[in-house]
């Protein structure tokens, strides 16, 4: 998608002044034709000829004018911000495996649904991206270092098991450790590859270093955190025969995303989580760059020119 259109040769846009002149000329010819028609009688030949449908002729003329306008815009060599796929990057998938993830407010439970969506997310990323897997509960660890082998990461996701407590900050620090293990770009070995942390959690930090401090370190390393608040306000787990509420802490995850320069999402179902992962894959997998888009507007001009030609041929429309 093109954003903030600019021009490499803006002086050529002066030709656009012809467009309102052409529109004005067409309106004048229509007016003159109607005036003549109102002051003379209709001939016998005109009575038997099929009457033209004016609105169809207007479409033909309008398409021709739009074609000229688009061609002039293309002539000025437009450029704009476009999204292009990244060639390489590192994504650290950071998953909460605390005990609250067995809550069944998301069927069949939060962790099982999160595993399924995470494996689908792997397939949304470009093949050249490195993916690492980090788990966290009371402690955090790098389960799989950055790799392009999606099968290895998917198998590791399947083997994740729940553990007690929640240390979101430790999860972020381990994700940064995993990011540091990403292989360098062979073309630019001294430049770190772009990367992002995708962190899914449902709980509150109750152990370990503060998540805000970890998020600030991610900010310093220019690694945004896409935080996903997963679950509902009605989630609970059963402990010793009693229900223990485990609502999602949106505020902490919002702060983590904001401080790091990333974005916070919320998902209360498996389908919503898949949509979130799809949005994140697009954000991480594409980058906005300035690019000339002359061909795009030349294509618009060709489309409108074809539309005008077909209108004139198929409807036998006559210019006034």
C-alpha positions in Angstrom: 0.0 0.0 0.0 1.3 3.4 -0.9 1.5 6.0 1.8 2.4 9.8 1.7 2.7 10.1 -2.0 5.5 12.4 -3.3 7.0 13.1 -6.7 10.4 13.0 -8.2 9.5 15.4 -11.0 6.7 17.5 -9.4 7.0 20.3 -12.1 5.3 17.9 -14.5 2.1 18.0 -12.5 1.3 21.4 -14.1 -0.2 19.4 -17.0 -3.0 18.5 -14.7 -4.5 21.9 -15.3 -5.7 20.5 -18.6 -8.1 18.1 -16.8 -10.5 20.8 -15.5 -10.3 22.5 -18.9 -11.3 19.2 -20.7 -14.1 18.7 -18.2 -15.3 22.2 -18.8 -15.1 21.8 -22.6 -17.2 18.6 -22.4 -19.8 20.4 -20.2 -19.9 23.3 -22.7 -20.4 20.9 -25.7 -23.2 19.2 -23.8 -24.9 22.5 -23.1 -24.6 23.6 -26.7 -26.0 20.3 -28.0 -29.0 20.5 -25.7 -29.6 24.1 -26.7 -29.6 23.2 -30.4 -31.9 20.3 -29.7 -34.4 22.5 -28.0 -34.5 25.1 -30.9 -35.0 22.7 -33.8 -37.6 20.0 -34.6 -36.8 16.3 -34.6 -36.3 14.8 -38.0 -38.0 11.6 -39.2 -34.5 9.9 -39.2 -33.9 10.8 -35.6 -37.3 9.4 -34.6 -36.4 5.9 -35.8 -32.7 5.8 -34.7 -32.1 4.4 -31.2 -31.7 7.1 -28.6 -28.3 7.3 -26.9 -28.1 6.7 -23.1 -26.3 9.8 -21.9 -25.1 8.3 -18.6 -23.1 5.7 -20.5 -21.5 8.3 -22.7 -20.6 10.2 -19.5 -18.8 7.1 -18.2 -16.8 6.8 -21.4 -15.7 10.4 -21.2 -15.0 10.3 -17.5 -12.9 7.2 -17.9 -10.9 8.9 -20.6 -10.3 12.0 -18.4 -9.2 9.8 -15.5 -6.8 8.0 -17.8 -5.2 11.2 -18.7 -5.0 12.3 -15.1 -3.4 9.0 -14.0 -1.0 9.2 -16.9 0.1 12.7 -15.9 0.7 11.5 -12.3 2.8 8.6 -13.7 4.7 11.2 -15.8 5.7 13.1 -12.6 7.4 9.9 -11.3 5.5 9.4 -8.0 7.1 7.7 -5.0 5.6 6.7 -1.7 6.0 4.5 1.3 5.3 0.9 0.3 5.5 -2.3 2.3 8.0 -4.8 1.0 9.0 -8.2 2.5 12.0 -8.3 4.7 14.7 -10.6 3.4 15.8 -11.7 6.9 15.0 -11.0 10.5 14.9 -12.9 13.8 11.7 -13.5 15.7 11.8 -14.8 19.3 8.5 -16.6 20.2 8.2 -16.2 24.0 5.5 -18.2 25.6 4.1 -18.2 29.1 3.9 -21.8 30.5 2.8 -20.8 34.0 0.1 -22.9 35.7 -2.6 -20.3 34.9 -2.2 -21.4 31.3 -4.3 -24.5 32.0 -7.4 -22.4 32.5 -10.2 -23.6 30.2 -11.8 -20.2 29.4 -10.2 -20.8 26.0 -10.9 -24.3 24.6 -9.5 -26.8 25.2 -7.3 -24.7 27.5 -5.1 -21.6 27.1 -1.8 -23.5 26.6 -3.1 -26.0 24.1 -4.7 -23.3 22.0 -1.6 -21.1 22.3 0.6 -24.0 21.0 -1.7 -24.6 18.0 -1.7 -20.9 17.1 2.0 -20.5 17.6 2.7 -23.3 15.1 0.4 -21.7 12.6 2.3 -18.4 13.1 5.6 -20.1 12.1 4.2 -20.8 8.7 3.2 -17.1 8.2 6.8 -15.9 8.5 9.1 -15.6 5.5 11.2 -18.7 5.0 14.5 -16.8 5.5 13.5 -15.6 9.0 15.2 -17.1 12.0 12.8 -18.2 14.8 13.8 -18.9 18.4 11.6 -20.3 21.2 11.7 -19.1 24.8 9.5 -20.5 27.6 9.0 -18.8 31.0 7.2 -19.5 34.3 9.2 -19.0 37.5 12.3 -19.2 35.4 12.9 -18.6 31.7 15.0 -20.5 29.2 15.9 -20.6 25.5 14.3 -23.8 24.3 15.4 -23.4 20.6 18.0 -20.9 19.5 17.4 -18.9 16.3 16.9 -21.3 13.4 15.2 -21.4 10.0 14.0 -25.0 10.7 10.3 -24.6 11.4 10.0 -28.3 12.2 12.4 -28.1 15.1 10.6 -25.1 16.6 7.1 -26.7 16.1 8.2 -29.9 17.8 9.6 -27.9 20.8 6.3 -26.0 21.1 4.4 -29.4 21.3 6.7 -30.4 24.2 6.1 -27.4 26.4 4.7 -28.2 29.8 3.3 -26.0 32.6 5.3 -24.9 35.6 4.5 -22.7 38.6 4.7 -18.9 38.9 5.1 -16.2 36.3 8.3 -14.2 35.5 7.5 -12.0 32.4 10.7 -10.0 32.9 12.9 -13.1 32.9 11.1 -14.2 29.8 12.1 -11.0 28.1 15.7 -11.2 29.2 16.0 -14.8 27.9 14.4 -13.6 24.6 17.1 -11.0 24.3 19.7 -13.7 25.0 18.2 -15.7 22.2 18.3 -12.7 19.9 22.0 -12.3 20.5 22.5 -15.8 19.1 21.1 -15.0 15.7 23.6 -15.6 12.9 25.0 -12.5 11.3 24.0 -11.3 7.9 26.8 -12.6 5.5 26.4 -9.4 3.4 26.6 -7.1 6.5 28.3 -9.1 9.2 28.8 -6.1 11.5 25.1 -5.1 11.4 22.6 -7.0 13.7 19.7 -8.4 11.8 16.3 -6.7 12.6 14.3 -8.6 15.1 11.3 -8.7 17.3 10.0 -10.5 20.4 6.5 -12.0 20.3 5.5 -12.5 23.9 2.3 -14.3 24.9 1.2 -14.3 28.5 -2.0 -14.4 30.6 -0.7 -13.5 34.1 0.9 -11.1 36.4 4.6 -11.1 37.2 5.0 -12.5 40.7 8.7 -13.5 40.6 11.9 -12.3 39.0 13.1 -9.0 37.7 10.5 -6.3 36.7 9.1 -6.6 33.2 9.3 -2.9 32.7 13.1 -2.9 33.3 13.5 -5.8 30.8 11.3 -3.9 28.3 13.6 -0.8 28.6 16.6 -3.0 27.7 14.8 -4.3 24.7 14.1 -0.7 23.7 17.8 0.1 24.0 18.6 -2.8 21.7 15.9 -1.7 19.2 14.0 -4.9 19.6 10.2 -4.2 19.9 8.0 -6.5 21.9 4.7 -7.6 20.5 2.8 -8.5 23.7 -0.3 -10.7 23.5 -2.7 -10.6 26.5 -4.2 -14.1 26.2 -7.4 -15.3 27.9 -10.5 -13.8 29.5 -11.4 -12.0 32.7 -13.3 -15.2 33.8 -10.4 -17.6 33.6 -9.7 -19.8 36.7 -7.7 -22.8 37.7 -8.6 -25.4 40.4 -6.2 -25.8 43.2 -6.8 -28.1 46.2 -10.5 -28.3 45.2 -10.9 -24.5 45.1 -11.3 -22.1 42.1 -8.5 -19.6 41.8 -9.2 -16.7 39.4 -6.5 -16.1 36.8 -7.7 -13.0 34.9 -5.4 -11.5 32.2 -3.2 -8.6 33.3 -3.7 -6.2 30.3 -1.9 -3.3 32.0 1.4 -5.0 32.5 1.6 -6.3 28.9 0.5 -2.8 27.7 3.4 -1.3 29.5 5.9 -3.8 28.2 4.8 -3.2 24.6 4.8 0.6 25.0 8.2 0.8 26.7 9.9 -1.4 24.1 8.4 0.4 21.1 6.2 -2.5 20.2 2.5 -3.1 20.2 0.0 -4.8 22.6 -2.7 -7.2 21.4 -5.5 -9.0 23.2 -7.0 -12.4 22.3 -9.9 -14.1 24.2 -10.3 -17.1 22.0 -8.2 -19.3 19.7 -9.6 -17.7 16.6 -8.8 -14.2 17.9 -5.2 -15.4 18.7 -4.8 -16.6 15.1 -5.9 -13.2 13.9 -3.4 -11.5 16.2 -0.5 -13.7 15.0 -1.4 -13.0 11.4 -1.3 -9.2 12.1 2.1 -9.6 13.9 3.5 -11.7 11.0 2.6 -8.9 8.6 4.2 -6.2 10.9 7.4 -8.2 11.4 7.7 -9.6 7.9 7.3 -6.3 6.0 9.1 -3.0 6.2 8.1 0.4 4.8 10.5 1.9 2.3 10.4 4.8 -0.2 9.9 3.4 -3.6 9.0 4.8 -7.0 5.4 3.7 -8.0 5.2 5.1 -11.6 4.2 1.7 -12.9 1.2 1.6 -10.5 -0.2 4.8 -11.9 0.6 3.9 -15.5 -1.5 0.8 -14.8 -4.4 2.9 -13.6 -4.1 5.0 -16.8 -4.2 1.9 -18.9 -7.2 0.5 -17.0 -9.3 3.7 -17.5 -8.2 4.0 -21.2 -9.4 0.4 -21.8 -12.7 1.2 -20.0 -13.2 4.3 -22.1 -12.5 2.5 -25.4 -14.8 -0.4 -24.6 -17.5 2.0 -23.6 -17.3 3.8 -27.0 -17.1 0.7 -29.0 -19.8 -1.4 -27.3 -22.3 1.4 -26.8 -21.5 3.4 -30.0 -21.3 6.5 -27.9 -20.7 9.7 -29.8 -18.8 12.7 -28.4 -20.8 15.9 -28.6 
